[in-house]
Amino acid sequence: MTVMRGEALAALHRVFGYEAFRGEQEAVIEHVIAGGDAVVLMPTGGGKSLCYQIPALVRPGTGVVVSPLIALMQDQVDALRALGVRAGFVNSTQDFDERRVVEAEFLAGELDLLYLAPERLRLEGTLDLLSRGKISVFAIDEAHCVSQWGHDFRPDYLALSLLGERWPEVPRIALTATATHATHREITERLHMPQARHFVASFDRPNIQYRIVPKADPKKQLLAFLREEHAGDAGIVYCLSRNSVEKTAEFLTRNGIEAVPYHAGLDAGTRAAHQARFLREDGLVVVATIAFGMGIDKPDVRFVAHLDLPKSVEGYYQETGRAGRDGLPSTAWMAYGLGDVIQQRKLIQSGEGDESFRRRAHQHLDAMLALCETVRCRRGQLLAYFGQDPDPAGCGNCDTCLTPPETWDGTVAAQKVLSTVVRLQRERGQKFGAVQIVDILLGRRTAKVIQFDHDQLSVFGIGEELTEVEWRGVVRQLLAQGLLAVEGEYGTLVLTEASGAVLRREREVPLRKEPKKPVTSRSGGSGASGSGRGERKAAVAELPEALLPAFEALRAWRAEQAREQGVPAYVIFHDATLREIVTVWPTSVAELGGISGVGEKKLATYGEGVVAVLGSLGGPSGAAGGDGAEPDPGPEEEPGFEPEPEPDWA
């Protein structure tokens, strides 16, 4: 075991430029190198890929990586080759000759890693190819795709149990960033890995600030968030529908923020072009459905925004995890409102699937709503959902910790809403949506209220103590707490079994107070400024002002190298590595070799270029202020916009 550990550390330093493993990495790698199966749950950015890359480099043979991400395989292979790793892939994007070259390299033992899509393992030709070569390890990436309850379910993953049956002597490692205990068990069972050792790292991503704001004018709120906090930053905006994706991307572009759409309705060429731009360009925003993002290895995504409510906590966690893979401050921002709750409930009720499927979908949504409505630490709620103990003192880096919400006794308000629903149904045999309920409570004689004589109901006008926004908040929270339900095509409101206890005064209903004005930018936390300078606030959060010119000079040099080689900039060096370089300010190639993230291949390829850029700037003394001291890093026309109308669910 000592020899194996030494070889693993040597590979880590030689290839990747790191001195030590992080967290569970070392234990996972030693176990797999020794021939054991492993199931690894590790957050995005936690270093999952090293858990199979190092064993593939140390064990004899080629590591076979099963990945659902055909569109990203070229970039994954390019990144490994830049490190000096002999990597290749076989998929449907290649012609016959290209595939034949890679297959020949595999059979000749000239590959360290071979990437395949799960669909390809259903082909007898692929299985025959693998049986004629030497395999060091099977890595099943994005293993949550095996879960039929997951939003990324891929049927071809169900056939991957054959790997253990056909190659019982080859260790297998299944990896995912998103799994509850139930999904964890399902991965183990469906992949037939009963003897696998399980490694569960912390799901905490302390560099991500989680924030959820009341939805008012979502596009307008998003624009303010980007302008004030993330000007010039790369990020992802998630929307529920293709139409919303298109409109949001167009809106941002019209208002001076470069944005492109991504959804399954676009042709493959356009999707590939937009994905390539996102990976290779600085500061581009992609507006997407959940079809985008899985496996994206771009480390400097500074924000992930949601304009619609995700269907599950797993989906939310996975999508927000695409921000801040480099460990630098990033934001997970979401606009959330009553319409989201009604829409998701409707989708579940009208969607395909049996009663068991709908019940499970409601459970997922209930957990997501609990996260949105919590008055406690959001990070703590996330960690508890994944079975981990949160800090009872809170995280200090989410909206509920930075600005604790107020609560109030909403029992009487809840009774008024429920009574209105009861009277409509029992006295008139009618069911209506939230808009009509609120209009009745506020005593509004709208056309629809007059048409149905709802101004004659005893509950008409009994809710004038609250505003429309506040009543909508009450309805939203009653839906979230299961005290109201959504029914039918039009999203009408009906009582639940739990409603009776509230109407009988047997149950109290605590509610969150609705903010008087929706918050569109953070008032605290790292990197908030709103200066509009377009500075890389998060990416250089720990750099003193005097070192920023050197950091930007290295970024410009890196961009030029990336353009020449046709690869994403992060394949050359991550921002975190550039930040350490300007902090240490190496004056020779040998000194540069001591920087984290600079392995032997990158040192040989880029070392002289980096030293030359720093040399042209005069040296660290001048950059740090001219006193000769070591740099001391510090703490890290909106034309024609109209708010989207709330749908009339009645």
C-alpha positions as CSV (number, residue, x, y, z in Angstrom):
1,M,0.0,0.0,0.0
2,T,2.9,2.4,0.7
3,V,4.3,1.8,-2.8
4,M,0.9,2.5,-4.3
5,R,0.5,5.7,-2.2
6,G,3.9,6.9,-3.4
7,E,3.0,6.2,-7.0
8,A,-0.3,8.0,-6.7
9,L,1.3,11.1,-5.1
10,A,4.0,11.1,-7.7
11,A,1.4,11.1,-10.5
12,L,-0.5,13.8,-8.7
13,H,2.5,16.1,-8.6
14,R,4.0,15.2,-12.0
15,V,0.8,15.4,-14.0
16,F,-1.5,17.7,-12.2
17,G,1.0,19.9,-10.2
18,Y,-0.5,19.3,-6.7
19,E,1.4,18.3,-3.6
20,A,-1.4,16.5,-1.7
21,F,-4.8,15.0,-2.1
22,R,-8.0,16.7,-0.7
23,G,-10.5,15.1,1.6
24,E,-11.6,11.6,0.6
25,Q,-9.5,11.6,-2.6
26,E,-6.6,9.7,-1.2
27,A,-8.7,6.9,0.5
28,V,-10.7,6.5,-2.7
29,I,-7.6,6.3,-4.9
30,E,-5.8,3.8,-2.7
31,H,-8.9,1.6,-2.6
32,V,-9.3,1.6,-6.4
33,I,-5.6,1.1,-7.1
34,A,-5.7,-1.9,-4.8
35,G,-8.5,-3.4,-7.0
36,G,-11.6,-2.5,-5.0
37,D,-15.0,-1.2,-6.3
38,A,-16.1,2.2,-5.0
39,V,-19.2,4.4,-5.0
40,V,-18.1,8.1,-4.6
41,L,-20.4,11.0,-3.7
42,M,-18.5,14.2,-3.9
43,P,-19.7,17.7,-4.7
44,T,-19.1,19.4,-8.0
45,G,-15.6,20.9,-7.9
46,G,-14.5,18.5,-5.2
47,G,-12.1,16.6,-7.4
48,K,-14.0,13.5,-8.4
49,S,-12.1,13.1,-11.7
50,L,-8.8,12.6,-9.9
51,C,-10.4,9.6,-8.2
52,Y,-10.3,7.6,-11.4
53,Q,-7.6,9.4,-13.4
54,I,-4.9,8.7,-10.9
55,P,-5.7,4.9,-10.7
56,A,-5.7,4.8,-14.5
57,L,-2.2,6.3,-14.5
58,V,-0.9,4.0,-11.8
59,R,-2.5,0.6,-12.7
60,P,-1.5,-1.2,-15.8
61,G,-3.8,-0.8,-18.8
62,T,-6.3,1.8,-19.9
63,G,-8.9,3.4,-17.7
64,V,-12.4,3.3,-19.4
65,V,-14.6,6.3,-18.5
66,V,-18.3,5.9,-19.2
67,S,-19.7,9.4,-19.6
68,P,-23.1,10.6,-20.9
69,L,-21.5,13.9,-22.2
70,I,-20.6,13.2,-25.9
71,A,-20.6,17.0,-26.6
72,L,-17.8,17.5,-24.0
73,M,-15.6,14.5,-24.7
74,Q,-13.3,16.4,-27.0
75,D,-12.7,19.2,-24.4
76,Q,-12.2,16.6,-21.7
77,V,-9.6,14.8,-23.8
78,D,-7.9,18.1,-24.9
79,A,-7.6,19.1,-21.2
80,L,-6.0,15.8,-20.3
81,R,-3.6,15.9,-23.3
82,A,-2.5,19.3,-22.2
83,L,-1.4,17.7,-18.9
84,G,0.5,15.0,-20.8
85,V,-2.1,12.3,-20.3
86,R,-2.6,10.0,-23.2
87,A,-6.4,10.2,-23.6
88,G,-8.9,9.5,-26.4
89,F,-12.6,9.0,-27.0
90,V,-14.9,7.0,-29.3
91,N,-18.3,8.3,-30.1
92,S,-20.8,9.1,-32.8
93,T,-19.2,12.5,-33.7
94,Q,-16.1,10.7,-35.2
95,D,-15.8,9.3,-38.7
96,F,-14.6,5.7,-39.3
97,D,-10.9,6.6,-39.7
98,E,-10.9,8.7,-36.5
99,R,-12.4,5.9,-34.5
100,R,-10.1,3.3,-36.0
101,V,-7.0,5.4,-34.9
102,V,-8.3,5.6,-31.3
103,E,-9.2,1.9,-31.2
104,A,-5.7,1.0,-32.5
105,E,-4.1,3.1,-29.7
106,F,-6.2,1.4,-27.1
107,L,-5.3,-2.1,-28.4
108,A,-1.6,-1.1,-28.5
109,G,-1.7,0.0,-24.8
110,E,-1.0,3.7,-25.9
111,L,-3.9,5.2,-24.0
112,D,-4.2,6.1,-20.3
113,L,-7.9,6.9,-20.5
114,L,-10.6,6.1,-23.0
115,Y,-14.0,7.9,-22.9
116,L,-17.1,6.1,-24.1
117,A,-20.8,7.0,-23.9
118,P,-23.1,4.4,-22.2
119,E,-25.0,3.9,-25.5
120,R,-21.8,2.6,-27.1
121,L,-21.5,-0.2,-24.5
122,R,-24.7,-1.7,-25.9
123,L,-22.8,-2.4,-29.1
124,E,-21.2,-5.8,-29.4
125,G,-18.4,-4.3,-31.4
126,T,-17.4,-2.0,-28.5
127,L,-17.5,-4.9,-26.0
128,D,-15.4,-7.0,-28.3
129,L,-12.8,-4.1,-28.6
130,L,-12.6,-3.8,-24.8
131,S,-12.2,-7.5,-24.4
132,R,-9.1,-7.4,-26.6
133,G,-7.3,-4.7,-24.6
134,K,-6.0,-4.3,-21.1
135,I,-8.4,-2.3,-18.8
136,S,-7.1,-0.8,-15.6
137,V,-10.4,0.6,-14.2
138,F,-14.0,1.3,-15.2
139,A,-15.2,4.8,-14.1
140,I,-18.9,5.4,-14.3
141,D,-19.3,9.2,-14.2
142,E,-22.6,11.0,-13.5
143,A,-23.7,7.8,-11.9
144,H,-27.0,9.3,-10.7
145,C,-28.2,8.9,-14.3
146,V,-29.0,5.3,-13.3
147,S,-31.7,6.5,-11.0
148,Q,-35.1,6.4,-12.7
149,W,-36.3,9.1,-10.3
150,G,-33.6,11.5,-11.3
151,H,-34.1,14.3,-13.8
152,D,-31.0,13.2,-15.7
153,F,-32.1,9.6,-16.0
154,R,-30.4,7.7,-18.9
155,P,-31.9,4.3,-19.7
156,D,-28.5,3.1,-21.1
157,Y,-27.0,3.3,-17.6
158,L,-29.2,0.4,-16.6
159,A,-27.1,-1.9,-18.8
160,L,-23.8,-1.0,-17.1
161,S,-24.1,-3.8,-14.6
162,L,-22.6,-6.0,-17.4
163,L,-19.2,-4.4,-16.7
164,G,-18.9,-6.3,-13.5
165,E,-20.2,-9.5,-15.0
166,R,-17.9,-9.4,-18.0
167,W,-14.8,-8.0,-16.3
168,P,-15.0,-9.1,-12.7
169,E,-11.3,-8.5,-12.1
170,V,-11.4,-4.9,-13.1
171,P,-12.3,-2.4,-10.3
172,R,-15.3,-0.1,-10.9
173,I,-15.8,3.3,-9.5
174,A,-19.2,5.1,-9.8
175,L,-19.2,8.8,-9.2
176,T,-21.8,11.5,-8.7
177,A,-22.2,14.9,-7.2
178,T,-25.9,14.6,-6.4
179,A,-27.5,11.7,-4.5
180,T,-29.7,11.3,-1.5
181,H,-29.5,8.1,0.5
182,A,-32.2,6.6,-1.7
183,T,-30.4,7.4,-4.9
184,H,-27.1,6.2,-3.4
185,R,-28.7,2.8,-2.7
186,E,-30.2,2.7,-6.2
187,I,-26.8,3.4,-7.8
188,T,-25.3,0.5,-5.9
189,E,-28.2,-1.9,-6.7
190,R,-28.6,-1.1,-10.4
191,L,-24.9,-1.2,-11.1
192,H,-24.6,-4.5,-9.2
193,M,-21.8,-3.3,-6.9
194,P,-22.7,-5.0,-3.6
195,Q,-19.1,-5.2,-2.4
196,A,-18.3,-1.6,-3.3
197,R,-16.8,0.6,-0.6
198,H,-18.8,3.9,-0.2
199,F,-17.1,7.3,0.1
200,V,-19.3,10.3,0.9
201,A,-17.7,13.7,1.0
202,S,-19.3,16.8,2.4
203,F,-21.9,18.3,0.1
204,D,-21.0,21.8,1.4
205,R,-19.8,24.3,-1.2
206,P,-18.9,27.2,1.2
207,N,-17.8,29.5,-1.7
208,I,-21.3,29.6,-3.1
209,Q,-23.7,32.1,-1.7
210,Y,-27.3,30.8,-1.9
211,R,-30.0,33.5,-2.3
212,I,-33.7,33.3,-3.2
213,V,-35.7,36.5,-3.9
214,P,-39.4,37.1,-4.2
215,K,-40.3,37.0,-7.9
216,A,-41.7,40.3,-9.2
217,D,-40.4,41.1,-12.7
218,P,-38.0,38.2,-13.1
219,K,-36.1,39.4,-16.2
220,K,-35.7,42.9,-14.7
221,Q,-34.5,41.4,-11.4
222,L,-32.0,39.2,-13.2
223,L,-30.7,42.2,-15.2
224,A,-30.1,44.2,-12.0
225,F,-28.4,41.2,-10.3
226,L,-26.0,40.8,-13.3
227,R,-25.3,44.5,-13.7
228,E,-24.7,45.1,-10.0
229,E,-22.8,42.0,-9.0
230,H,-21.6,40.0,-12.0
231,A,-20.8,42.5,-14.8
232,G,-18.4,40.7,-17.2
233,D,-18.7,37.3,-15.5
234,A,-19.6,34.0,-17.1
235,G,-22.7,32.3,-15.8
236,I,-25.7,30.2,-16.5
237,V,-29.4,31.2,-16.3
238,Y,-31.9,28.3,-16.0
239,C,-35.5,28.7,-17.3
240,L,-38.3,26.0,-17.4
241,S,-39.4,26.4,-21.0
242,R,-37.7,26.9,-24.4
243,N,-39.8,30.0,-25.1
244,S,-38.6,31.6,-21.8
245,V,-35.0,30.7,-22.6
246,E,-35.2,32.4,-26.0
247,K,-37.0,35.5,-24.6
248,T,-34.6,35.9,-21.7
249,A,-31.5,35.5,-23.8
250,E,-32.8,38.1,-26.2
251,F,-33.7,40.4,-23.4
252,L,-30.2,40.3,-21.8
253,T,-28.6,40.8,-25.2
254,R,-30.8,43.8,-25.9
255,N,-29.7,45.3,-22.6
256,G,-26.0,44.9,-23.1
257,I,-25.2,41.5,-21.6
258,E,-23.9,39.0,-24.1
259,A,-26.1,35.9,-23.8
260,V,-27.0,32.9,-26.0
261,P,-29.8,30.4,-25.7
262,Y,-29.4,26.6,-25.2
263,H,-32.3,24.1,-25.3
264,A,-33.2,20.8,-27.0
265,G,-35.3,22.7,-29.7
266,L,-32.2,24.2,-31.3
267,D,-30.4,22.3,-34.0
268,A,-27.4,20.3,-32.9
269,G,-24.9,22.7,-34.6
270,T,-26.3,25.7,-32.8
271,R,-26.2,24.0,-29.5
272,A,-22.6,22.8,-30.0
273,A,-21.6,26.3,-31.1
274,H,-23.1,28.0,-28.1
275,Q,-21.6,25.4,-25.7
276,A,-18.2,25.9,-27.4
277,R,-18.4,29.7,-27.0
278,F,-19.3,29.3,-23.3
279,L,-16.3,27.1,-22.7
280,R,-13.9,29.2,-24.6
281,E,-15.0,32.8,-24.1
282,D,-14.8,35.0,-21.0
283,G,-18.0,36.6,-19.7
284,L,-20.6,34.8,-21.8
285,V,-24.0,34.1,-20.2
286,V,-25.9,30.9,-21.3
287,V,-29.6,30.9,-20.8
288,A,-30.8,27.3,-20.8
289,T,-33.2,24.6,-19.9
290,I,-31.8,21.7,-17.8
291,A,-30.5,20.3,-21.1
292,F,-27.3,22.3,-20.5
293,G,-24.6,22.0,-18.0
294,M,-24.0,18.4,-16.8
295,G,-20.3,17.7,-16.9
296,I,-19.4,21.3,-17.8
297,D,-15.9,21.6,-16.4
298,K,-15.6,25.4,-16.8
299,P,-14.1,26.4,-13.4
300,D,-14.8,30.2,-13.5
301,V,-18.6,30.1,-13.7
302,R,-19.3,32.9,-11.2
303,F,-23.1,32.6,-11.0
304,V,-26.0,30.3,-11.6
305,A,-29.4,31.9,-11.7
306,H,-32.9,30.3,-11.8
307,L,-35.9,32.2,-13.2
308,D,-38.2,29.2,-12.5
309,L,-38.4,26.8,-9.6
310,P,-36.4,23.5,-10.1
311,K,-38.4,20.3,-9.7
312,S,-36.2,18.9,-6.9
313,V,-33.4,19.7,-4.4
314,E,-31.2,17.3,-6.3
315,G,-31.7,19.2,-9.5
316,Y,-31.2,22.6,-7.8
317,Y,-28.0,21.4,-6.1
318,Q,-26.5,19.9,-9.2
319,E,-27.3,23.0,-11.3
320,T,-26.0,25.5,-8.7
321,G,-22.9,23.3,-8.3
322,R,-21.8,24.4,-11.8
323,A,-20.8,27.7,-10.2
324,G,-17.5,28.2,-8.5
325,R,-15.7,25.0,-9.4
326,D,-12.4,26.8,-8.8
327,G,-13.4,27.5,-5.2
328,L,-13.7,31.2,-5.6
329,P,-16.7,33.2,-4.4
330,S,-19.8,32.6,-6.6
331,T,-23.6,33.1,-6.3
332,A,-26.6,30.8,-6.7
333,W,-29.5,33.2,-7.2
334,M,-33.2,32.4,-7.8
335,A,-36.4,34.3,-8.3
336,Y,-39.3,32.4,-6.8
337,G,-43.1,33.1,-6.6
338,L,-46.6,31.8,-6.3
339,G,-46.8,31.1,-10.0
340,D,-43.9,28.7,-9.7
341,V,-45.6,26.6,-7.1
342,I,-48.9,26.4,-9.0
343,Q,-47.1,25.6,-12.3
344,Q,-45.0,22.8,-10.8
345,R,-48.1,21.3,-9.0
346,K,-50.0,21.4,-12.3
347,L,-47.1,19.8,-14.2
348,I,-47.1,16.9,-11.8
349,Q,-50.8,16.3,-11.9
350,S,-51.1,16.5,-15.7
351,G,-47.8,14.7,-16.5
352,E,-47.2,11.1,-17.5
353,G,-46.6,8.5,-14.9
354,D,-48.6,6.5,-12.4
355,E,-49.7,7.5,-8.9
356,S,-46.5,6.3,-7.4
357,F,-44.5,8.5,-9.8
358,R,-46.7,11.5,-9.0
359,R,-46.4,10.9,-5.3
360,R,-42.6,10.8,-5.6
361,A,-42.6,14.0,-7.7
362,H,-44.7,15.8,-5.1
363,Q,-42.2,14.7,-2.4
364,H,-39.3,16.1,-4.4
365,L,-41.2,19.4,-4.9
366,D,-42.2,19.6,-1.3
367,A,-38.5,19.4,-0.3
368,M,-37.7,22.2,-2.8
369,L,-40.5,24.4,-1.5
370,A,-39.2,23.8,2.1
371,L,-35.8,25.1,1.0
372,C,-37.4,28.2,-0.6
373,E,-39.6,29.0,2.4
374,T,-37.2,28.2,5.2
375,V,-36.4,30.8,7.8
376,R,-33.3,29.0,8.8
377,C,-29.9,28.7,7.1
378,R,-30.4,27.6,3.4
379,R,-27.1,25.8,3.3
380,G,-28.1,23.9,6.5
381,Q,-31.4,22.9,4.8
382,L,-29.5,21.6,1.8
383,L,-27.0,19.6,3.8
384,A,-29.7,18.1,6.0
385,Y,-31.6,17.0,2.8
386,F,-28.5,15.0,1.8
387,G,-28.2,13.5,5.2
388,Q,-25.4,15.7,6.6
389,D,-25.4,17.6,9.9
390,P,-25.4,21.4,9.3
391,D,-23.7,24.0,11.5
392,P,-26.4,25.0,14.1
393,A,-25.0,28.5,14.0
394,G,-25.7,28.8,10.3
395,C,-23.3,29.3,7.4
396,G,-23.0,33.1,7.3
397,N,-23.1,33.0,3.5
398,C,-26.7,32.7,2.5
399,D,-29.5,35.2,2.4
400,T,-31.3,33.9,5.5
401,C,-28.1,34.1,7.5
402,L,-27.1,37.5,6.2
403,T,-30.6,39.0,6.5
404,P,-32.7,36.7,8.7
405,P,-36.4,36.8,7.6
406,E,-39.2,37.8,9.9
407,T,-42.0,35.4,10.7
408,W,-45.6,36.1,11.8
409,D,-48.6,34.1,13.0
410,G,-50.5,33.6,9.8
411,T,-53.2,31.4,11.2
412,V,-56.0,33.9,10.8
413,A,-54.9,34.8,7.3
414,A,-54.7,31.1,6.4
415,Q,-58.3,30.6,7.7
416,K,-59.5,33.5,5.5
417,V,-57.9,32.0,2.4
418,L,-59.2,28.5,3.2
419,S,-62.7,29.8,4.0
420,T,-62.9,31.6,0.6
421,V,-62.0,28.3,-1.1
422,V,-64.6,26.5,0.9
423,R,-67.4,29.0,0.2
424,L,-66.7,29.0,-3.5
425,Q,-66.9,25.2,-3.6
426,R,-69.7,24.5,-1.2
427,E,-72.0,27.5,-1.8
428,R,-71.4,27.9,-5.6
429,G,-69.9,24.6,-6.7
430,Q,-67.0,26.5,-8.1
431,K,-63.2,26.3,-8.1
432,F,-60.9,29.2,-8.9
433,G,-57.2,30.0,-8.9
434,A,-55.1,32.3,-6.8
435,V,-55.9,35.5,-8.7
436,Q,-59.7,35.3,-8.0
437,I,-59.1,34.2,-4.4
438,V,-57.0,37.3,-3.7
439,D,-59.4,39.6,-5.6
440,I,-62.3,38.4,-3.4
441,L,-60.3,38.9,-0.2
442,L,-59.3,42.4,-1.1
443,G,-62.8,43.3,-2.1
444,R,-62.1,44.1,-5.7
445,R,-65.1,44.3,-8.0
446,T,-63.3,43.0,-11.1
447,A,-65.2,41.8,-14.2
448,K,-64.9,38.2,-13.1
449,V,-65.9,38.9,-9.5
450,I,-69.0,40.7,-10.8
451,Q,-69.7,38.1,-13.5
452,F,-69.9,35.3,-10.8
453,D,-71.5,37.5,-8.0
454,H,-68.5,36.8,-5.8
455,D,-69.0,40.3,-4.2
456,Q,-72.0,38.7,-2.5
457,L,-69.9,36.1,-0.6
458,S,-69.5,36.6,3.1
459,V,-65.7,36.6,2.7
460,F,-65.7,39.4,0.1
461,G,-63.4,42.2,1.3
462,I,-62.4,40.5,4.6
463,G,-58.7,40.6,3.7
464,E,-58.0,44.4,3.4
465,E,-55.4,44.3,6.2
466,L,-52.9,42.7,3.8
467,T,-51.6,43.8,0.3
468,E,-51.9,41.8,-2.8
469,V,-48.2,40.8,-2.6
470,E,-48.7,39.7,1.0
471,W,-51.9,37.6,0.1
472,R,-50.0,36.0,-2.7
473,G,-47.3,35.1,-0.3
474,V,-49.9,33.6,2.1
475,V,-51.3,31.4,-0.7
476,R,-47.8,30.4,-1.9
477,Q,-46.8,29.3,1.6
478,L,-50.1,27.4,2.2
479,L,-49.4,25.5,-1.0
480,A,-45.8,24.9,0.2
481,Q,-47.0,23.6,3.5
482,G,-49.6,21.3,2.0
483,L,-52.6,23.3,3.3
484,L,-53.8,24.0,-0.2
485,A,-53.5,21.9,-3.4
486,V,-53.7,22.6,-7.1
487,E,-56.2,20.8,-9.2
488,G,-57.0,20.5,-12.9
489,E,-55.8,22.1,-16.1
490,Y,-56.3,25.7,-14.9
491,G,-54.6,25.3,-11.6
492,T,-57.6,25.9,-9.3
493,L,-57.1,25.8,-5.6
494,V,-58.7,23.1,-3.4
495,L,-58.4,22.1,0.3
496,T,-56.3,19.2,1.5
497,E,-56.8,16.8,4.4
498,A,-54.6,19.1,6.6
499,S,-56.8,22.1,5.9
500,G,-59.5,21.1,8.4
501,A,-57.2,21.4,11.4
502,V,-56.5,25.1,10.5
503,L,-60.1,25.9,9.9
504,R,-61.0,24.3,13.3
505,R,-58.3,26.4,15.0
506,E,-56.4,23.2,15.9
507,R,-53.2,24.1,14.1
508,E,-51.2,27.3,14.0
509,V,-49.7,28.5,10.7
510,P,-46.4,30.4,11.0
511,L,-45.5,32.3,7.8
512,R,-42.5,34.2,6.4
513,K,-43.1,37.9,6.2
514,E,-43.0,39.2,2.6
515,P,-40.3,41.8,2.0
516,K,-41.8,45.3,1.3
517,K,-39.6,45.5,-1.8
518,P,-38.1,42.6,-3.5
519,V,-34.3,42.4,-3.0
520,T,-32.5,42.5,-6.4
521,S,-28.9,42.6,-5.1
522,R,-27.1,41.4,-2.1
523,S,-26.3,43.9,0.7
524,G,-23.5,41.9,2.2
525,G,-21.2,39.0,1.4
526,S,-18.2,38.8,-0.7
527,G,-17.7,40.8,-3.8
528,A,-20.8,42.9,-3.9
529,S,-20.1,46.4,-5.2
530,G,-22.3,47.5,-8.0
531,S,-19.5,49.7,-9.2
532,G,-20.2,48.8,-12.9
533,R,-16.5,48.7,-13.6
534,G,-16.8,45.2,-15.0
535,E,-14.0,44.1,-12.6
536,R,-13.5,40.4,-12.0
537,K,-14.7,40.7,-8.4
538,A,-15.0,37.1,-7.4
539,A,-12.2,35.8,-9.5
540,V,-9.6,38.1,-7.9
541,A,-11.3,38.4,-4.5
542,E,-8.1,37.6,-2.7
543,L,-5.8,39.8,-4.7
544,P,-4.6,43.3,-3.6
545,E,-5.4,46.1,-6.1
546,A,-1.7,46.4,-7.1
547,L,-1.6,42.8,-8.4
548,L,-4.6,43.1,-10.7
549,P,-2.7,44.4,-13.7
550,A,-0.4,41.3,-13.6
551,F,-3.4,39.0,-13.2
552,E,-5.1,40.6,-16.2
553,A,-1.9,40.4,-18.2
554,L,-1.6,36.7,-17.6
555,R,-5.3,36.3,-18.5
556,A,-4.7,38.0,-21.8
557,W,-1.6,35.8,-22.4
558,R,-3.7,32.7,-21.5
559,A,-6.5,33.8,-23.9
560,E,-4.0,34.1,-26.7
561,Q,-2.6,30.7,-26.0
562,A,-6.1,29.2,-25.9
563,R,-7.0,30.8,-29.3
564,E,-3.9,29.4,-30.9
565,Q,-4.6,25.9,-29.7
566,G,-8.3,26.0,-30.1
567,V,-9.0,25.0,-26.4
568,P,-10.9,26.6,-23.5
569,A,-8.7,29.1,-21.5
570,Y,-9.0,27.0,-18.3
571,V,-7.2,24.1,-20.1
572,I,-4.1,26.3,-20.0
573,F,-4.4,27.4,-16.4
574,H,-7.3,28.0,-14.0
575,D,-7.9,31.5,-12.6
576,A,-6.9,30.2,-9.1
577,T,-3.5,29.1,-10.5
578,L,-3.0,32.6,-12.1
579,R,-3.9,34.2,-8.9
580,E,-1.2,32.2,-7.0
581,I,1.3,32.9,-9.7
582,V,1.0,36.7,-9.3
583,T,1.0,36.4,-5.5
584,V,4.2,34.3,-5.5
585,W,5.7,36.0,-8.6
586,P,8.2,33.3,-9.7
587,T,11.2,34.7,-11.4
588,S,12.3,31.5,-13.1
589,V,10.7,28.4,-14.6
590,A,12.0,26.3,-11.7
591,E,10.1,28.6,-9.2
592,L,7.0,28.4,-11.3
593,G,7.1,24.6,-10.8
594,G,6.2,25.0,-7.2
595,I,2.9,26.6,-8.0
596,S,-0.2,24.5,-7.3
597,G,-1.7,23.3,-10.6
598,V,1.5,23.5,-12.7
599,G,2.5,19.9,-13.6
600,E,5.5,18.9,-15.6
601,K,3.9,19.1,-19.0
602,K,2.4,22.6,-18.4
603,L,5.7,23.8,-16.9
604,A,7.6,22.6,-20.0
605,T,4.9,24.1,-22.4
606,Y,4.1,27.4,-20.8
607,G,6.8,28.1,-18.2
608,E,8.9,30.4,-20.2
609,G,5.9,32.3,-21.4
610,V,4.5,32.9,-17.9
611,V,7.9,34.1,-16.6
612,A,8.3,36.4,-19.6
613,V,4.9,38.0,-18.9
614,L,5.8,38.6,-15.3
615,G,9.3,39.9,-16.3
616,S,7.8,42.5,-18.6
617,L,5.9,44.0,-15.7
618,G,8.9,44.8,-13.7
619,G,8.7,42.5,-10.7
620,P,6.7,41.9,-7.6
621,S,8.0,44.9,-5.6
622,G,6.6,47.4,-8.1
623,A,3.4,45.6,-8.5
624,A,2.8,45.4,-4.8
625,G,3.5,49.0,-4.2
626,G,7.2,49.6,-4.5
627,D,8.2,48.9,-0.9
628,G,10.0,45.6,-1.7
629,A,7.6,43.6,0.6
630,E,6.1,40.4,-0.5
631,P,2.6,40.8,-1.9
632,D,0.0,40.4,0.9
633,P,-3.2,39.0,-0.4
634,G,-6.3,40.4,1.3
635,P,-9.7,38.7,1.9
636,E,-11.0,37.4,-0.9
637,E,-32.1,51.3,-22.0
638,E,-34.0,48.6,-21.0
639,P,-36.2,49.1,-24.1
640,G,-39.8,48.1,-24.0
641,F,-39.7,45.8,-21.0
642,E,-43.0,44.8,-19.6
643,P,-43.5,42.5,-16.6
644,E,-44.7,39.1,-17.5
645,P,-48.3,38.9,-16.4
646,E,-49.3,36.3,-13.8
647,P,-51.5,33.7,-15.5
648,D,-55.1,33.7,-14.6
649,W,-55.4,30.1,-13.3
650,A,-59.1,30.3,-12.9
